[in-house]
Amino acid sequence: MTTLNKHIKKHHDTYVYHRRVPKAIAHLHVGKTHITFSLNTSCIKTARLKRDRYNGQLAIQMQSALSPERETFKKHLQVAEEYGEGIKDVNSGLFYDDFFPRNPIARAAYRQVAYGETNHPYTYTIKEALSSLLARKTSLSDDTKQKLNSSLKRFLTFMGVNDIGLQDIDKKSVVAYVEHLGDEYAHGTIAAHLSRLKSIWTHAFQLGEISIIERQLT
C-alpha cells in the first residue's frame, strides 16, 4: 500500500476505508479493532477525498477525546444522579450494589452526588470544557477556534498529558508554563495564550462545572 492510498482498500469494484482504531479513542469503539466502511465509489480519486475528509473528522475526535476513566465516570455519574440520593436514604431500600460495581470510579461518582465529594481524579477536564465552549459559542470565528485549540494543545504538551482536570492545574505549573513560553514568545503572545486558556476556565465556571474561577491564569 502506498502512502497516497493509505487506509483505502478495494472490495470488488468499490473502495473501502479500513484502519486500526487509534488508541486515543479505543474506548469509544469497544469490541472493535478496526474502523471499516464503504466509501461508495469506484473512483480512487473520490475515495482519497472521502478518506481525507473522514481522517479530518477522526483527528478532531481524537483531539477532543476524554480519557477512558473520565468517560466511565460520566456514565456512572448518570446512574448516581438518578439513584444516589435514594441509596443514601437508609429507608429507601436501595443498596449501592444494586446499581454500581465495586470500583474506585463508580464510588467517586456515587459519592460526588450523594455527599458532594469532588476530590477525585475523574473531575471535569480542560478538554471537556473547551469542547463545550466550541459547541455552545457558535458565533466564534474559525480563526478563534483554531487559536483556542492551539493554545490548549501547547499547554497540554508542556504538561506532558493528553488531558487534565481543571482542578488539578495548580499555580506552580502555570508559572512554569509562563516561564517556558517566555523563552520563545513576546509578552503579548504569552498574554494571548493565557487569555484563551482563562476563557475555558470561565466557561466551565458559568456552566457550574467548577465552583470558582481559578486565579492561576490571572
Number of C-alpha atoms within 10 A of each C-alpha: 8 7 7 8 14 14 19 22 19 16 10 8 10 15 22 21 23 18 15 12 17 15 11 16 18 17 18 14 13 9 8 12 13 14 13 16 11 15 22 14 15 15 12 16 11 14 23 19 12 16 21 14 11 13 14 12 12 14 12 11 13 15 17 20 21 23 18 15 13 19 15 16 21 18 13 20 22 14 16 25 15 11 19 23 17 17 20 18 12 10 8 10 9 16 15 17 9 9 16 16 12 10 8 13 21 22 17 23 28 28 19 19 20 18 11 11 12 16 12 15 17 21 22 20 20 24 24 19 23 23 15 15 21 16 11 11 11 10 9 13 10 10 9 13 17 11 15 22 20 14 19 20 17 15 20 16 12 14 16 10 10 15 21 21 17 20 19 15 14 13 13 9 14 16 13 13 17 18 13 13 18 13 8 10 13 10 11 8 13 18 15 14 20 19 16 21 19 18 17 23 25 18 19 24 16 13 12 10 15 18 11 13 15 17 10 15 19 8
